[in-house]
Amino acid sequence: MNGDEITRKGTKYLTFDSQEDVGVNPSSNPTLGDVLNERVGRRGLIGGMLASSALSALVGPVALFSAPAEAEAATPNAAPGAATPSFRFEEIAHGVDETHHVAPGHDVNVLIRWGDPVLPGAPAFDPMRQTAAAQAMQFGYNNDFNGFAPLPLGSKTADHGLLCTNHEYTDEEVMFPGLNGEQQKANFARMTKDLADIEIAAHGGSVVEIRKVKGKWTYDAASKYNRRITGETECRITGPAAGHPLMRTAADPTGTVVRGMLNNCAGGMTPWGTWLSAEENINGYFWGKMADDHKNAAAFKRYGIPGAWYNWGAYHDRFDVTKEANEANRFGWIVEIDPYNPTSAPRKRTALGRFKHEACNVVVMKNRTVVAYMGDDERFEYVYKFVAAKKYDPTNRAANLGILDEGTLYVGKFGADGSVTWLPLVQGQNGLTAEKGFPDQATVLINARMASDILGATKMDRPEDVEINLKKDTVYVVLTNNNKRKPEQVDAANPRAVNEWGQIVEITPNDGDHTATKATWKMLLRGGNPKDAKVGGQYHADTSANGWFACPDNVAVDNHGRLWVGTDQGENWAKASGTADGIWAVETDGELRGLSRMFYRNPVGAEICGPFFTPDDKALFISVQHPATDGVELYKPFGKLSTFEEPATRWPDFKPGMPPRPSVIVITKKDGGILGL
């Protein structure tokens, strides 16, 4: 979707991409660029490149970057006497076309696609005769996060389990026949209530039983575990904000029950076997001309509500902010789901705060304290962590199911000295008082962005995934991009006035204690072409011309502690890198730190989402989201926007009349071994 501003019935709205680009954080809190500038200083800049002494101060002596390697594939095996790489595959080349590509010696198979039957009685997928009832029994649209829950419960089985998948949003122009393009820009002229209801049913998530049979992964459409969660599924609201006046609506005067989960992006899996699903861009589902005296006017503005990316409010009053003032407060949470119990209600855990959640990843300390890390996915937003009050009990799963309802939410402040300070978002502390608009803890959590503004948290360059490396006690904060950085913000460690490429920051908690309020940070890498001085990408010197990437988004740390990075360049792929999105394997330690090589490449118009490994690292699940949509007009063999009737690719079916279908793929080695070796 293009970054345009549109006017509808006298009200101006931002399209999806421009909302992500502009950001809605008006605070004067320091940006990461400000921190980097203070930390290194301009004296570290020599001839447009960083002096090694300045960069060493930033990332440490073993992480120094030097000139990029020539355009050739990385050598699969280390030279005699050289450091041993943790990845030993032959990398693939940058490029863009209508299908997928993977490193030699590996296979890609489609596991499940949009419209595939999930529940008993589900009809076969018929794109010309879609209904909301059918979609509610079929695999949803635009799959994002994937998690793997081994079967049976409590085991570490690697070839049989439950696939837990988010369905983030819908692309009506390639989803429905006869629309002739994006409907947001056409004032939804061809949308109907029936189509809107199909969209609602296509959101949410799916649980599907999967297993490896004779070396190939397949799913069981008749499994007792299978379920669909949609935009209409009853969810419980739990934690400090449950029942609060700001959570009550005409349909739910108790403020404890809400229909559906929406825009579920990334997520995580817990040690007690539940699935955490992150509600992200919830502002786009609400519309209506909000008056200045609307009870939530200031907070809604801070969250970009209403966004009006969909016209559901034309048919359902709960999505119209002028008719239901509080419904939007009931979205933007971490949702916890028990995949082993298909009749259990999903629970929105309000103790973890409300913002545009991208991910939620959990670590259990030796003293059994539970810590969760999260990012707020918008430019100039914040990084958070949550420390639970109750201890994890490995012998009592039932007690752990409510462990995320009590605890302390923190927001990160990144210091110029390489420190991270975690600031508690607690009512009555640090200016979070009734006089400042926070009369109780529930209001702090419902309006967590505004509370974080007051605390002086660091404004980051679009925090997406925040992933924990359990083998190394480090945390990777993935910052996708920020093309609104101004020229006057250029500094030695961030010499890009318009950051189209992103970076990855590494946090190390003091003494390995994730509960501590202090940690340290350093840069792992900077995205973009390291051969272009105007871009300033930074990797290990041996990274090839195919090894660099732009716009890191979702990442996975496998069970050997190795980092795999997926990208989302959106419509800007042609400018950011010129290659389709993909997966890159990145070294994080020692002499090879920052060495990256390309492992997998998506079809045109698709982004990488939800990389997740089985416990034996012999299978990698990936969501291929929105094939044939983003920036396909820049793909020269096609050269225009996709429609249902004429998409840029018909991946993965490649059948006449069949639209492109978002799908979960599984990558395995031909010899059945560990991926990447």
C-alpha positions in Angstrom: 0.0 0.0 0.0 1.3 3.4 -0.9 1.8 6.1 1.8 -1.0 8.5 1.0 -3.3 10.7 2.9 -6.9 10.4 1.9 -10.1 12.3 2.9 -13.4 10.6 3.5 -16.5 12.4 4.5 -14.5 15.4 5.6 -12.1 13.4 7.8 -8.4 12.8 6.8 -7.0 9.4 7.3 -3.5 7.9 6.7 -3.2 4.7 4.6 -1.4 1.8 6.2 2.1 2.5 5.1 2.0 6.3 5.8 0.8 5.6 9.3 3.8 3.4 9.9 6.1 6.0 8.4 4.9 9.1 10.2 4.5 7.9 13.7 2.3 9.5 16.3 4.8 10.1 19.1 4.9 13.9 19.9 7.2 13.6 22.9 10.6 15.2 23.1 12.2 12.0 24.4 15.6 11.3 22.9 15.8 9.1 19.8 18.3 6.3 19.3 20.1 8.5 16.9 20.5 11.2 19.6 21.9 8.5 22.0 24.3 7.2 19.4 25.5 10.7 18.5 26.2 11.5 22.2 27.9 8.1 22.7 30.4 8.2 19.8 30.5 11.8 18.7 31.4 13.3 15.4 35.1 12.9 15.8 34.6 9.2 15.0 33.6 10.1 11.4 36.5 9.9 8.9 35.9 10.4 5.2 32.2 9.3 5.6 33.2 6.0 7.4 33.6 5.3 11.1 37.0 5.2 12.6 37.8 1.9 14.1 38.4 3.4 17.5 35.0 5.0 17.6 33.2 1.9 16.4 35.1 -0.3 18.8 33.8 1.9 21.6 30.3 1.3 20.2 30.3 -2.5 19.6 33.5 -3.9 21.1 36.8 -5.0 19.4 35.5 -8.3 18.1 32.6 -6.7 16.2 34.6 -4.2 14.1 33.3 -3.9 10.5 35.5 -3.3 7.5 35.2 -2.9 3.8 32.6 -5.2 2.2 33.7 -8.3 0.3 33.4 -8.7 -3.4 30.3 -10.1 -5.0 30.7 -13.8 -4.4 29.1 -16.5 -2.4 30.4 -17.2 1.1 32.7 -20.2 1.4 30.7 -23.1 2.9 33.6 -24.2 5.1 36.2 -22.1 7.0 39.7 -21.9 5.7 42.5 -23.6 7.7 43.2 -21.6 10.8 40.2 -19.3 10.4 37.3 -19.0 12.8 34.7 -21.7 12.3 31.3 -20.4 11.1 28.1 -21.7 12.7 26.4 -21.7 9.2 28.0 -23.8 6.4 25.5 -23.6 3.5 26.1 -22.2 0.1 24.2 -18.9 0.0 21.7 -17.9 -2.7 21.7 -14.7 -4.8 19.8 -11.5 -4.4 17.0 -11.3 -7.0 13.2 -11.0 -7.5 10.8 -13.3 -9.4 7.5 -15.0 -9.0 8.6 -18.0 -6.8 10.7 -18.9 -3.8 14.3 -20.0 -3.6 16.4 -21.7 -0.9 20.0 -22.7 -0.3 21.2 -25.8 -2.1 20.7 -29.0 -0.1 17.4 -27.7 1.3 13.8 -28.2 0.3 10.7 -25.9 0.6 7.2 -27.3 0.9 3.9 -25.5 1.4 2.4 -26.8 4.6 -0.9 -24.9 4.6 -2.5 -22.1 2.6 -5.2 -19.4 3.0 -8.5 -21.2 2.6 -7.4 -24.7 3.4 -9.9 -26.6 5.6 -9.1 -26.5 9.3 -12.3 -27.6 11.1 -14.6 -30.5 10.5 -17.2 -29.7 7.8 -15.1 -26.9 6.3 -15.7 -26.6 2.6 -12.9 -26.8 0.0 -11.5 -23.4 -0.9 -13.5 -21.7 -3.6 -12.2 -18.2 -4.2 -15.2 -17.3 -6.3 -17.7 -18.3 -3.7 -16.3 -17.2 -0.4 -18.5 -16.8 2.7 -17.8 -15.7 6.3 -19.1 -19.1 7.6 -16.7 -21.0 5.3 -13.7 -18.7 6.1 -14.3 -19.2 9.9 -13.5 -22.9 9.3 -10.6 -22.4 6.9 -7.0 -21.2 7.4 -7.1 -17.5 7.7 -5.4 -14.8 5.6 -2.0 -13.2 5.8 -0.4 -15.6 8.3 2.3 -14.0 10.4 3.8 -15.5 13.6 4.2 -19.3 13.7 4.8 -21.3 16.9 5.3 -25.0 17.4 3.8 -26.7 20.5 5.1 -30.3 20.7 2.7 -33.3 21.1 2.1 -34.6 23.6 2.0 -31.7 26.0 5.2 -31.4 28.0 7.4 -33.3 25.5 10.1 -32.1 23.2 8.9 -34.0 20.3 10.3 -32.5 17.1 8.2 -34.3 14.4 4.6 -33.9 15.8 2.9 -30.9 17.3 0.6 -28.0 17.0 1.2 -25.1 14.6 0.0 -21.9 16.1 -0.3 -19.1 13.5 -1.5 -15.5 13.6 -3.6 -14.0 10.7 -2.7 -10.4 10.7 -4.8 -8.5 8.1 -6.4 -8.8 4.7 -5.6 -7.5 1.2 -9.0 -7.2 -0.5 -7.7 -6.3 -3.9 -6.2 -9.8 -4.4 -8.6 -11.6 -2.1 -11.9 -10.9 -3.7 -12.9 -10.8 -7.4 -14.3 -7.7 -9.0 -12.9 -5.0 -6.7 -10.3 -3.6 -9.2 -7.8 -2.4 -6.6 -7.5 -1.3 -3.0 -10.8 -0.2 -1.6 -9.4 2.2 1.0 -8.4 4.6 -1.7 -11.7 4.1 -3.5 -13.7 5.0 -0.4 -14.7 1.3 -0.2 -17.0 1.8 -3.2 -17.2 -1.9 -4.0 -17.1 -3.3 -0.5 -20.2 -4.9 1.0 -21.1 -6.2 4.4 -20.6 -9.8 3.2 -17.1 -9.0 2.1 -16.3 -7.2 5.4 -17.6 -10.2 7.4 -15.3 -12.5 5.4 -12.4 -10.2 6.3 -13.3 -10.3 10.0 -13.4 -14.1 9.8 -10.0 -14.2 8.0 -8.3 -12.4 10.9 -7.2 -13.9 14.2 -5.3 -17.2 14.3 -5.3 -20.9 13.7 -4.2 -24.0 15.6 -3.5 -27.0 13.4 -2.0 -30.4 14.2 1.0 -31.2 12.1 3.4 -34.1 11.8 6.3 -35.3 9.7 5.4 -38.4 7.8 8.1 -40.2 5.7 10.2 -37.1 5.7 7.5 -34.7 4.7 5.4 -32.4 6.9 1.6 -32.4 6.6 -1.4 -31.2 8.6 -4.4 -33.1 9.9 -7.6 -31.4 8.9 -9.6 -33.6 11.2 -7.6 -33.1 14.4 -9.4 -32.6 17.7 -6.9 -29.8 18.5 -7.6 -27.7 15.4 -9.3 -24.4 16.0 -9.9 -21.0 14.3 -9.9 -17.8 16.3 -11.5 -14.9 14.3 -12.5 -11.3 14.8 -15.7 -12.6 16.4 -14.3 -15.2 18.8 -15.1 -14.4 22.4 -12.0 -13.4 24.4 -11.5 -12.7 28.1 -9.9 -9.5 29.4 -7.7 -10.2 32.4 -5.3 -8.4 34.6 -5.3 -4.9 36.0 -7.4 -3.3 33.3 -10.2 -5.9 33.3 -13.5 -4.3 34.2 -12.1 -0.7 34.2 -14.6 2.0 32.9 -12.4 2.6 29.9 -12.9 -1.1 28.9 -16.7 -1.1 29.2 -19.0 -1.0 26.2 -22.7 -1.2 25.5 -22.3 -4.8 24.5 -20.0 -5.6 27.5 -20.9 -3.4 30.5 -18.5 -5.6 32.6 -15.4 -4.7 30.6 -14.2 -8.3 30.8 -15.3 -9.9 27.5 -14.4 -8.8 23.9 -15.2 -10.2 20.5 -12.1 -11.1 18.5 -8.4 -10.4 18.2 -7.2 -8.2 15.4 -4.0 -7.5 13.5 -2.1 -10.2 15.3 1.5 -9.8 14.1 4.3 -11.6 15.8 4.2 -13.4 19.2 5.9 -16.1 21.2 5.6 -19.4 22.9 5.8 -19.8 26.7 7.6 -22.5 28.7 4.2 -23.7 30.1 3.0 -24.4 26.5 0.8 -21.4 25.6 0.9 -19.2 22.5 1.3 -15.4 22.9 -0.3 -13.4 20.0 0.5 -9.7 19.6 -2.2 -7.3 18.5 -0.4 -4.6 16.5 -2.0 -2.0 14.1 -5.4 -2.0 15.7 -6.1 1.6 14.9 -6.8 0.8 11.2 -10.1 -1.1 12.1 -11.8 2.0 13.6 -13.4 4.9 11.8 -15.7 7.8 12.4 -15.3 11.6 12.6 -14.0 12.0 16.2 -15.0 15.3 17.9 -12.4 17.1 20.0 -14.5 16.5 23.1 -14.5 12.7 22.5 -13.7 11.1 25.9 -10.7 9.4 24.5 -9.6 12.0 22.0 -6.0 12.6 23.3 -5.3 8.9 23.8 -6.7 7.9 20.5 -4.6 10.5 18.7 -1.5 9.1 20.4 -2.5 5.6 19.0 -3.5 6.9 15.5 -7.2 6.0 16.1 -9.3 6.1 13.9 -7.2 4.9 11.0 -10.1 3.7 8.7 -8.1 1.2 6.7 -11.3 -0.9 6.7 -15.0 0.0 6.4 -16.2 -2.4 9.0 -17.7 0.5 11.0 -20.2 1.0 8.2 -21.8 -2.3 9.2 -20.8 -2.9 12.8 -21.2 0.0 15.3 -18.4 -1.3 17.5 -15.8 -0.2 14.9 -17.2 3.4 14.8 -15.6 5.5 17.5 -18.6 7.9 17.4 -20.9 5.1 18.3 -18.8 3.1 20.7 -16.2 5.2 22.5 -14.3 2.4 24.3 -14.1 -0.5 21.8 -10.7 0.5 20.6 -9.3 0.3 24.1 -10.0 -3.5 24.1 -7.5 -4.1 21.3 -3.7 -3.7 21.2 -2.9 -6.3 23.8 -1.0 -9.5 24.1 -3.4 -12.4 23.8 -2.6 -15.7 25.5 -4.0 -18.9 24.0 -3.8 -22.5 25.2 -3.3 -24.5 22.0 -3.9 -27.8 23.8 -7.4 -26.8 24.8 -9.4 -25.8 21.8 -12.4 -24.8 23.9 -10.5 -22.4 26.1 -11.1 -18.7 25.7 -8.2 -16.5 24.5 -7.1 -14.1 27.2 -6.0 -10.5 26.7 -3.3 -10.0 29.3 -3.6 -6.3 30.2 -0.6 -6.3 32.6 1.6 -6.3 29.6 0.4 -3.0 28.4 -1.5 -1.7 25.3 0.4 -0.5 22.2 1.2 -1.8 18.7 2.6 -5.1 19.9 4.9 -6.8 17.4 6.2 -9.7 19.6 6.3 -11.2 23.1 9.1 -13.5 24.0 9.6 -15.1 27.4 12.5 -16.2 29.5 12.4 -17.9 32.9 15.2 -17.1 35.3 17.0 -19.7 37.5 14.9 -18.4 40.4 11.8 -19.1 38.2 10.9 -15.5 37.7 9.2 -14.9 34.3 10.3 -12.0 32.0 8.8 -11.0 28.7 10.2 -8.6 26.1 8.1 -6.6 23.6 8.4 -3.9 21.0 5.9 -1.2 19.9 6.1 -1.4 16.1 5.9 2.2 14.9 8.6 4.8 14.1 9.8 6.6 17.3 8.2 4.1 19.7 9.6 2.1 22.6 10.9 -1.2 23.8 9.3 -2.8 26.8 9.8 -5.7 29.2 7.5 -7.3 31.8 8.6 -9.0 35.0 5.9 -11.3 36.5 5.1 -11.2 40.2 4.4 -14.9 40.6 7.0 -17.6 40.0 6.9 -20.2 37.3 6.1 -23.7 38.6 7.3 -26.4 36.3 5.1 -29.0 38.2 1.8 -27.0 38.0 0.8 -25.9 34.5 -2.6 -24.6 35.8 -0.9 -22.2 38.1 1.2 -20.8 35.3 -1.7 -20.1 33.0 -2.4 -16.8 34.9 1.2 -15.8 35.6 1.1 -12.9 33.1 -1.7 -11.2 35.0 0.5 -9.7 37.7 3.8 -8.0 37.6 5.6 -4.8 36.5 5.8 -3.4 33.0 9.0 -1.5 32.2 10.0 0.7 29.2 13.6 1.1 28.0 15.9 4.1 28.1 19.1 3.6 26.1 22.0 5.6 27.5 24.9 7.2 25.6 27.3 5.2 27.8 26.0 1.9 26.4 23.6 1.3 29.3 19.9 0.4 29.3 17.7 1.5 32.2 14.3 -0.1 32.6 11.8 2.4 33.9 8.8 1.0 35.8 5.4 2.0 34.5 3.7 2.1 37.9 0.9 4.5 38.9 2.1 7.1 41.5 5.7 6.8 40.5 7.9 8.9 38.1 5.1 11.4 37.3 2.4 8.9 36.5 -0.1 10.6 38.8 -3.8 11.4 38.6 -2.9 15.0 37.8 -1.1 13.8 34.7 -4.0 11.7 33.6 -3.2 8.4 35.3 -5.6 7.9 38.3 -5.0 4.2 38.5 -2.7 1.4 37.2 -5.3 0.3 34.6 -5.1 3.7 32.9 -1.3 3.5 32.9 -1.5 0.2 31.0 -4.3 1.2 28.6 -2.4 4.3 27.7 1.1 2.8 28.0 2.5 5.0 25.2 1.5 8.2 27.0 2.9 6.9 30.3 6.2 6.0 28.5 6.4 9.5 27.1 6.3 11.0 30.6 9.1 8.6 31.8 11.5 9.8 29.1 11.9 6.5 27.3 14.1 6.3 24.2 12.3 6.8 20.8 13.5 3.9 18.7 13.5 3.3 14.9 10.4 1.1 14.7 10.9 -1.8 17.2 9.6 -5.0 15.6 10.8 -8.3 16.9 12.5 -8.5 20.3 14.0 -12.0 20.5 15.8 -13.7 23.3 18.9 -15.8 22.8 18.5 -18.3 25.6 22.0 -19.8 24.9 23.8 -16.5 25.3 21.5 -14.5 27.6 21.2 -11.7 25.1 18.2 -10.0 23.5 18.0 -8.8 19.9 16.0 -5.7 19.3 15.1 -5.5 15.6 14.6 -1.9 14.3 13.2 -2.1 10.9 13.6 1.4 9.5 12.8 5.1 10.1 12.6 7.1 6.9 11.6 10.2 8.9 15.0 10.9 10.5 15.9 14.4 9.6 19.2 15.6 8.1 20.1 17.4 11.3 19.9 14.1 13.1 22.8 12.6 11.2 25.6 11.5 13.5 28.7 9.3 13.5 27.1 6.1 14.4 23.9 6.7 12.4 25.1 8.5 9.3 21.9 8.2 7.3 19.5 11.1 7.2 16.7 8.8 5.9 17.1 5.3 7.4 15.5 3.0 4.8 17.4 0.0 6.0 17.2 -0.6 9.8 19.5 -2.1 12.3 19.7 -4.7 15.1 20.6 -3.7 18.6 21.8 -6.3 21.1 21.0 -6.1 24.8 22.9 -7.9 27.5 21.3 -7.9 31.0 23.7 -7.3 33.8 25.0 -10.6 35.2 22.5 -12.4 33.0 19.7 -11.2 35.2 16.7 -10.3 32.9 14.8 -9.0 36.0 17.4 -6.3 36.6 16.6 -2.7 35.9 20.1 -2.2 34.3 21.6 -3.7 31.1 24.1 -2.9 28.4 23.6 -2.5 24.6 25.6 -2.5 21.5 25.0 -2.6 17.7 25.0 -6.0 16.0 24.7 -4.7 12.5 23.3 -1.9 10.3 21.1 -2.9 7.3 21.7 -1.7 3.8 24.4 -2.0 1.2 27.8 -1.8 2.8 29.4 -1.0 -0.5 27.4 2.3 -0.8 29.0 5.0 1.4 25.7 6.9 1.3 23.9 4.0 2.8 26.4 3.0 5.5 25.4 -0.6 6.0 27.8 -2.5 8.4 28.5 -6.2 8.5 31.5 -8.5 8.9 34.1 -7.9 6.2 33.5 -11.3 4.6 29.8 -10.7 4.0 29.2 -11.1 0.3 27.2 -9.0 -2.1 24.3 -11.3 -1.4 24.8 -11.4 2.3 23.6 -7.9 3.1 19.9 -7.0 3.6 17.5 -4.2 4.3 14.6 -3.8 6.9 15.1 -6.7 9.4 11.7 -7.6 10.9 11.0 -11.0 12.4 14.0 -13.1 13.6 14.4 -16.5 15.0 17.1 -17.9 17.4 17.4 -21.6 16.8 18.1 -24.2 19.5 21.8 -23.9 18.9 21.7 -20.1 19.6 22.1 -19.1 15.9 20.3 -16.0 14.6 18.1 -16.1 11.5 16.8 -12.7 10.2 13.7 -12.2 8.1 13.0 -8.9 6.2 10.1 -6.7 5.4 10.9 -3.9 3.0 7.3 -3.3 2.0 6.8 -1.3 -1.2 10.3 0.1 -0.8 12.2 -3.1 -1.8 13.5 -1.8 -5.1 15.1 1.2 -3.4 16.1 -0.5 -0.1 17.9 -3.4 -1.6 16.6 -4.4 -5.1 16.0 -7.9 -3.9 12.9 -9.6 -2.7 12.5 -10.2 1.1 14.2 -13.3 2.5 16.0 -15.0 5.4 19.6 -14.4 6.2 21.8 -16.3 8.7 23.8 -14.0 10.9 26.8 -14.8 13.1 26.6 -13.1 16.5 29.9 -14.0 18.3 33.6 -13.8 18.0 35.7 -13.0 15.0 32.8 -13.7 12.6 30.3 -11.4 14.4 28.2 -9.6 11.8 28.8 -12.1 9.0 25.6 -12.6 7.1 24.6 -14.9 4.2 21.3 -15.3 2.3 19.5 -18.5 2.9 15.9 -18.1 1.5 14.1 -15.7 -0.9 10.4 -14.9 -1.1 8.2 -14.5 -4.3 7.6 -11.0 -5.5 5.4 -8.8 -3.3 5.7 -11.0 -0.2 7.3 -10.4 3.2 8.9 -12.8 5.6 7.0 -13.5 8.8 7.1 -15.9 11.7 10.3 -18.0 11.4 10.2 -20.7 14.0 12.2 -23.9 14.5 11.3 -27.4 15.7 13.2 -28.4 18.8 15.7 -30.4 16.8 16.4 -27.5 14.3 15.6 -29.8 11.4 12.5 -27.9 10.2 11.9 -24.1 9.9 8.4 -22.8 9.5 8.0 -19.5 7.7 4.9 -17.4 6.8 4.9 -16.1 3.3 2.7 -13.1 3.7 0.8 -11.0 1.1 2.4 -12.5 -2.1 1.9 -10.3 -5.2 1.1 -7.1 -3.3 4.0 -4.9 -2.0 5.7 -2.9 -4.7 4.9 -5.2 -7.6 4.5 -2.3 -9.9 8.3 -1.9 -9.6 8.8 -5.5 -10.8 9.6 -4.9 -14.4 8.1 -8.1 -15.9 4.7 -7.1 -14.3 4.9 -3.3 -13.9 1.4 -2.6 -12.4 -0.6 -3.1 -9.3 -2.1 -6.6 -8.6 -5.7 -7.4 -8.6 -7.5 -10.7 -7.9 -7.9 -11.3 -11.7 -4.4 -10.3 -12.6 -1.8 -10.7 -9.8 2.0 -10.4 -10.1 2.3 -14.0 -9.1 -0.1 -16.9 -8.5 2.2 -18.4 -5.9 2.0 -21.1 -4.5 -0.6 -22.8 -6.8 0.2 -21.2 -10.1 -3.2 -22.2 -11.4 -5.2 -20.0 -13.9 -7.9 -18.2 -11.9 -6.4 -19.0 -8.6 -5.3 -15.9 -6.6 -2.0 -15.7 -4.7 -2.4 -17.4 -1.3 -0.5 -16.5 1.8 0.9 -19.7 3.1 3.1 -21.4 5.8 6.1 -23.1 4.3 8.5 -25.5 5.9 12.1 -25.7 5.0 14.1 -28.9 5.7 17.4 -30.4 4.6 17.4 -33.0 1.9 19.5 -35.3 4.1 17.2 -34.8 7.1 19.9 -32.9 9.1 20.1 -29.6 10.9 19.3 -26.6 8.8 22.2 -24.4 7.7 24.9 -27.0 8.2 
